[in-house]
């Protein structure tokens, strides 16, 4: 058995292929197998399509100085795969210079490890918004230089991001290493030729003079955000490798036997469990009415979660009450949420509805809001809650040993609304 985990995407594709073969063998004898095979084939097609557009980006846009990254919009990547390259580059310029994109991605610069460059970043964004690219581009290159060197110990434009990072899109084909290699090319002669790439050496040494263009600034921001993704993924790479290795490990016979017994128990428990009728609160129930919620219920857990986000946030509770598949230390997670939510304060909240989706899964629709009179925000969305034990195994609501935990997607969406100062209603969109 190897001590190195398989790439998660390759592992999932291999597992899907094996399951598809098994379902194909069972299909002549089972309607359920045929239905599952149809659904699995759809998932395989979706994954293949996603990988195909990434490959297209790496082949067509990476050689031009663009960098793909983990937090880049998948819809934009799909869009430009269907476009002529010139039109695709124009779309990438619009995306990377969009003020809301820059403001949202800039939230990460408020984290402790990047905070030193926050003022430079805000200045670069401000200058880009004013179309002063002569100022914006050098500022962005300075940030890349500093944070990559600080994070990796190597110069950003001289191989600082060449080392592969496990399960990182920014570290793969079309990622940050290729972009910085292009931008780091030595430029010897004074030139007034119009640039389409932010050559770090030529710009910072005053020999490439005609760089003040939108496409140059956009590629600089593209590289910056890919560099942040790279450094973030490198930070917890050891934990993620260990988690992947554990997930991919083939269980021994005793573990298989224990799993079969547990599955049998789990199959009996849902038969005894019945979902409650959906609960709708027309006007919503806020902090003052939270005492009406049944103790141990998902809505009571959601109320505690929202209270922890309100006014002076309790990041320790937020960390404990948010699902973390990597099982990182609570202190580390609390620090992550403190940085992630920096500047986003919840003034109040209301629970709008509750629906039990499965024996250990419930959804609580909520409305939260905050901000100031000059820059208020609100978010309507769903907190997806799972009742699980300390090992991450689902626990039927009627069984002991479970704790309701929220999927992080809610906080991420809420933080985006708060950071952008917008009113977002994901309940209507869904």
Protein Blocks (a to p, Z undefined) as FASTA:
>chain_A
ZZbdcdfklmmmmmmmmmmmmmmmmmmmomklmmmmmmmmmmmmmmmmmmmmmmmmmmmm
mmnopacdfklcfklmmmmmmpcfklmmmmmmmmmmgmklmmmmmmmmmpmklmmmmmmm
mmmmmmmmnopaklmmmmmmmmmmmmmmmmnopafknoplmpccehifklmghilklmmm
mmmpccfbdcfbdcfbdcfklmmnopamblccfklmmmmmmmmmmmmmmmmmmmmmmmmm
mmmmmmmpccdfklmmmmmmmmmmmmmmmmmpccddddddfkopafklmmmpcghiaklm
mmmmmmmmgojacfklmmmmpccfkopafklmmmmmmmmmgoiacfbdcdfbdcdfbfkb
ccddddddedjfklgcddddddddddddfkopacdfkbghiacdddfklmmmmmmmmmno
pacdfklmZZ
